[in-house]
Amino acid sequence: MSLEHFIRAMPKVELHVHLEGSIQPETLLALAQRNGVSLPASSVADLRKWYTFRDFPHFVEVYLAVSACIRTLDDIEFIAREFLSNQAAQNIHYSEVTYTAFTHYHFKQLAFADQLQALNRARAWAEAELGITMGLVIDIPRSISSQAGLLVADWAISAMDHGVVALGLGGPEVGNPPQKFTAAFARAYAAGLPAVPHAGETVGAASVRSALHDLHAVRIGHGVRCLEDPLLVEELRVRQIPLEVCPTSNVCLGVVSSLAAHPLPDLLANGLFVTLNSDDPPLFNTTLTDEYLAVAHTFDLDVGMIERLVLNSVRAALLPADTRAAMEAQFIREFAQLRAVHLGQ
C-alpha cells in the first residue's frame, strides 16, 4: 500500500477554507436554477470548465457569480450542508470556515442573526448525520469602510457562543492594509474573540507584521511572504504563530510561479508553525486531500511530516483545550492504525 492511500484515509482538520468559495459546480447550478440566475454555462460539465482557474479577474468573476446565486437563508443552509458533506467525504473532522456575512447583508438584506441560524442548522445536521463539525470565522472584506468593519466585529462578538470562533479579514490586500481595521479588531480582542486575518499573500512581510501587531492575530491566513523579512520569521518562529498555507491557491494567484517553487520547505526549515489548507477548493481545482498529495509528491514528504502537518492543524484549531487534546489523541491512534494497514509499519 502507499502514502497516497494513507493520505486519503487519514483524519484531517482544515483551518482556511471559504464557504462561498467551496461551492461545487453542481451546487451552483442548483442554486441558479432555483433562483432564476443566468450563468455562463448550463451544464455541470460546462460549469466545471468555466470554474477552472485562468487568472485573477476570471477568479473574481466566478466568485461574484457564485455569491449572486445565493439569495435566501435556505440557500445559505444548503451550501453549508453541501460543504460539510464534501468535508466528511475527505475525513475532515473539523473545519474553521471563513464566511463573508457582510456581502449577503449588504446586497440581499439578510440579517446576520438569520444567516447565523441557517449556518448553525447545517452545523447541527452535520454533527448528527456526519459526525463532523465546523467553527465559523466571520470575516471583514477589506474593501468595506472601517465603520462597516466595526459592524462585522460586533456581529462576530455577538455570536461567540453560537459557533463563531474568530474574526477574519479577507479580500484584496493592495490598498487595504490591516491598520484600516485596527478599531474593529481591538473591539474583538477586548471581547476575547481571536483574530485570524489574511496577510502576506499578495502584499509582503509588512502586511504580516501589521496583522500581528495591529490586529492581535493569533494565526495568519497565508503568510508565506513572511520569508522576505528575517526578523519577522524569527518572531513567528519564537511565538509559534500558525500559518494557514494554501499552496495551490498561491500558485493560481501568482504568489509563486509553480508548486515546485513554493516556499513550503523553507517555512518548515525555518521552524515555522505550518498548516495545510485548500482556500477556495473547486475554484482552484483542488481539495484538502489533493493539497496533501501534491506537497507530499512535490517535496518528497514522508508520513511523519504529513502527520505533523495534520497535528499542527489540530493544535492551531480554535477549540477548547480539552477538545483539542482529545482530537489529537484520537488522530494519533488513527495514524498508527493507518500506518499498519497502508504502509506496513
C-alpha positions in Angstrom: 0.0 0.0 0.0 1.1 3.6 -0.3 1.4 7.0 1.2 -1.4 8.1 -1.2 -3.8 5.6 0.4 -2.7 6.8 3.9 -3.3 10.5 3.0 -6.8 9.8 1.5 -7.8 7.8 4.6 -6.2 9.8 7.4 -8.3 12.1 9.6 -7.9 15.8 8.9 -8.6 19.3 10.1 -8.9 22.4 7.8 -8.5 26.0 9.1 -8.5 28.1 5.9 -11.5 27.5 3.6 -14.1 29.9 2.3 -17.7 28.8 2.4 -18.7 30.7 -0.7 -15.5 29.6 -2.4 -16.2 26.0 -1.7 -19.4 25.8 -3.7 -19.2 22.9 -6.3 -20.5 23.4 -9.9 -23.4 21.0 -9.2 -24.4 23.1 -6.2 -24.1 26.4 -8.1 -26.3 25.0 -10.9 -29.0 24.0 -8.5 -28.9 27.5 -6.8 -29.0 29.2 -10.2 -32.0 27.2 -11.3 -33.7 27.7 -8.0 -33.3 31.5 -8.1 -33.6 32.1 -11.8 -30.0 33.3 -12.2 -28.3 33.1 -15.6 -24.8 31.6 -15.7 -22.3 31.4 -18.5 -22.9 27.6 -18.7 -26.0 25.5 -18.3 -24.5 22.0 -17.6 -22.3 20.7 -14.8 -19.6 19.8 -17.3 -19.5 23.2 -18.9 -19.7 24.9 -15.5 -16.7 22.9 -14.3 -14.7 24.2 -17.3 -15.8 27.7 -16.6 -14.8 27.3 -12.9 -11.2 26.2 -14.0 -8.8 28.9 -12.8 -7.5 31.2 -15.6 -6.4 34.4 -14.0 -7.3 36.7 -11.1 -10.0 38.7 -12.9 -11.7 35.5 -14.0 -11.5 34.2 -10.4 -13.2 37.3 -9.2 -15.9 36.9 -12.0 -16.6 33.3 -10.8 -16.6 34.3 -7.1 -19.1 37.1 -7.8 -21.3 34.9 -9.9 -21.3 32.3 -7.1 -22.3 34.9 -4.5 -25.1 36.2 -6.7 -26.7 32.8 -6.8 -27.1 32.8 -3.0 -30.3 34.7 -2.4 -32.1 33.2 0.6 -31.4 31.8 4.1 -32.3 28.3 2.7 -29.6 28.8 0.1 -27.1 29.5 2.9 -28.1 26.4 4.8 -27.9 24.4 1.5 -24.4 25.5 0.6 -23.2 24.8 4.2 -24.7 21.3 4.1 -23.0 20.6 0.8 -19.7 21.9 2.0 -19.8 19.8 5.2 -20.8 16.7 3.1 -17.7 17.2 1.0 -15.5 17.7 4.1 -16.8 14.5 5.6 -16.0 12.6 2.4 -12.4 13.6 2.9 -12.5 12.6 6.6 -12.1 16.2 7.7 -13.4 16.1 11.2 -13.4 19.8 11.9 -13.2 22.9 9.7 -12.9 26.5 10.5 -14.9 28.1 7.7 -14.5 31.7 6.6 -17.9 33.3 5.9 -18.5 36.8 4.5 -21.8 37.7 6.1 -21.5 41.3 5.1 -22.0 40.6 1.4 -25.3 38.9 2.0 -26.4 41.6 4.4 -25.4 44.5 2.2 -26.6 43.2 -1.2 -29.5 40.9 -0.1 -30.7 42.5 3.2 -30.2 39.2 5.0 -29.8 39.9 8.7 -26.7 38.5 10.3 -28.7 36.7 13.1 -30.7 34.9 10.4 -27.7 34.0 8.4 -26.1 32.6 11.6 -29.2 30.5 12.3 -29.0 29.0 8.8 -25.4 28.1 9.2 -26.0 26.6 12.6 -28.8 24.4 11.3 -26.3 23.0 8.8 -23.7 22.6 11.6 -26.2 20.7 13.8 -27.2 18.5 10.9 -23.6 17.6 10.2 -22.9 16.8 13.8 -25.9 14.5 13.9 -25.6 12.9 10.5 -22.0 13.0 9.5 -20.1 13.1 12.8 -18.2 16.3 11.9 -18.4 19.9 12.8 -17.2 23.4 11.9 -16.4 26.7 13.6 -17.2 30.0 11.8 -14.7 32.7 11.0 -16.7 35.9 10.2 -14.5 38.0 8.0 -14.4 41.7 7.2 -14.0 42.3 3.4 -11.1 44.7 3.1 -12.9 46.8 0.5 -15.6 48.0 3.0 -15.2 51.0 5.3 -13.6 50.9 8.7 -17.0 51.8 10.2 -18.7 48.8 8.4 -15.8 46.7 9.8 -16.9 47.6 13.3 -20.4 46.3 12.5 -18.9 43.0 11.3 -16.8 42.8 14.5 -19.9 43.4 16.6 -21.7 40.6 14.7 -18.9 38.2 15.4 -18.6 39.1 19.0 -22.4 38.6 19.5 -22.1 35.0 18.2 -19.1 33.9 20.2 -21.3 31.3 22.0 -23.1 30.3 18.8 -20.5 28.8 16.6 -18.3 31.8 15.7 -14.7 31.2 16.7 -12.8 34.1 15.2 -12.9 37.4 13.3 -11.2 37.3 9.9 -10.0 39.8 7.3 -10.1 38.9 3.6 -10.2 40.4 0.1 -7.6 42.4 -1.8 -4.6 43.4 0.3 -3.4 46.1 -2.1 -4.6 49.4 -0.8 -6.3 47.9 2.2 -3.7 47.5 4.9 -4.6 45.8 8.2 -4.4 49.2 10.0 -7.6 50.2 8.3 -9.5 47.9 10.7 -7.5 48.3 13.9 -10.5 49.5 15.8 -12.7 46.5 14.7 -10.0 44.1 15.8 -9.3 45.9 19.0 -13.0 45.5 19.9 -12.8 41.8 19.1 -9.6 41.5 21.2 -11.2 43.2 24.1 -14.2 40.8 23.9 -11.8 37.7 23.8 -12.6 36.8 20.2 -9.4 35.6 18.3 -8.2 37.3 15.1 -7.2 35.3 12.1 -6.6 37.8 9.3 -5.3 37.1 5.8 -1.9 38.7 5.3 1.3 38.2 3.4 -0.2 36.8 0.2 -0.2 39.4 -2.5 1.4 42.0 -0.2 4.7 41.3 1.5 6.0 40.8 5.0 4.9 44.2 6.3 1.3 43.0 6.0 2.0 40.1 8.2 3.8 42.3 10.8 0.8 44.6 10.9 -1.6 41.8 11.3 0.4 40.6 14.3 0.9 43.9 16.0 -2.1 46.0 14.9 -4.8 43.3 14.8 -3.6 40.9 17.5 -3.6 38.0 15.1 -3.3 34.5 16.7 -3.0 32.9 13.2 -2.1 34.2 9.8 -4.1 33.4 6.7 -1.4 32.5 4.1 1.6 34.4 5.5 4.0 32.9 3.0 5.8 36.1 2.2 7.0 36.4 5.8 10.2 34.9 4.4 11.1 38.3 2.9 11.8 39.6 6.5 14.2 37.5 8.6 13.2 39.4 11.8 9.6 38.6 11.2 10.4 35.0 10.5 12.2 34.9 13.9 9.2 36.4 15.6 6.8 33.9 14.0 9.1 31.1 15.0 9.6 32.1 18.6 5.9 32.9 19.1 4.9 29.8 17.0 2.1 31.7 15.2 0.4 29.2 12.9 0.4 30.0 9.2 -2.6 28.8 7.1 -0.7 27.8 4.0 -2.6 27.2 0.8 -0.1 26.0 -1.9 -2.4 25.6 -4.9 -4.1 28.9 -4.2 -0.7 30.6 -4.1 0.2 29.1 -7.5 -3.1 30.1 -9.1 -3.0 33.6 -7.8 0.6 34.2 -8.9 2.2 34.4 -5.4 4.6 31.7 -6.6 5.3 30.5 -10.2 4.8 26.8 -9.6 4.2 24.3 -6.8 7.9 23.3 -7.1 8.8 27.0 -6.4 6.5 27.2 -3.3 8.3 28.2 -0.1 6.7 25.4 2.0 10.1 23.6 2.5 11.7 27.0 3.6 8.8 27.7 6.0 9.3 24.3 7.6 13.2 24.6 7.6 12.8 27.9 9.5 10.9 26.1 12.2 7.6 27.9 11.5 4.2 26.5 12.5 2.7 25.4 9.2 -0.8 24.1 8.5 -2.1 23.0 5.1 -5.4 24.2 3.6 -7.4 24.5 0.3 -8.7 28.1 0.4 -11.4 28.0 -2.4 -11.1 24.4 -3.4 -13.3 24.0 -6.6 -12.2 27.4 -7.9 -8.6 26.2 -7.7 -9.4 22.6 -8.8 -8.2 21.2 -5.5 -9.3 19.7 -2.2 -7.5 19.5 1.1 -6.7 15.9 0.3 -5.2 17.0 -3.0 -3.1 19.6 -1.2 -1.5 16.9 1.0 -1.0 14.6 -2.0 0.6 17.4 -4.1 3.0 18.6 -1.4 4.0 15.0 -0.5 4.8 14.3 -4.1 6.5 17.6 -5.0 8.6 17.8 -1.8 9.1 14.1 -1.1 7.5 14.4 2.3 7.4 11.3 4.5 4.5 10.1 6.6 6.0 11.6 9.7 5.9 15.1 8.1 2.4 14.6 6.8 1.2 13.6 10.3 3.0 16.6 11.7 1.1 19.0 9.4 -2.2 17.4 10.3 -1.5 17.6 14.0 -0.4 21.3 13.6 -3.9 22.0 12.3 -5.4 20.2 15.3 -3.2 22.2 17.7 -4.0 25.5 15.9 -7.7 25.0 15.9 -9.7 27.4 18.0 -11.4 24.8 20.1 -11.5 24.3 23.9 -8.2 22.8 25.1 -9.7 19.5 26.2 -11.5 19.1 22.9 -8.2 19.7 21.0 -6.3 17.3 23.3 -9.0 14.6 22.7 -8.9 15.1 19.0 -5.1 14.9 18.9 -5.1 11.7 20.8 -7.8 10.2 18.5 -5.8 11.3 15.4 -2.6 9.7 16.7 -4.4 6.4 17.3 -5.9 6.5 13.8 -2.5 7.3 12.3 -1.0 4.2 14.0 -3.8 2.0 12.6 -3.4 3.5 9.1 0.3 3.1 9.1 -0.2 -0.6 9.8 -2.8 -1.0 7.1 -1.4 1.2 4.3 2.3 1.3 5.0 3.0 -1.9 6.8 4.6 -0.1 9.7 
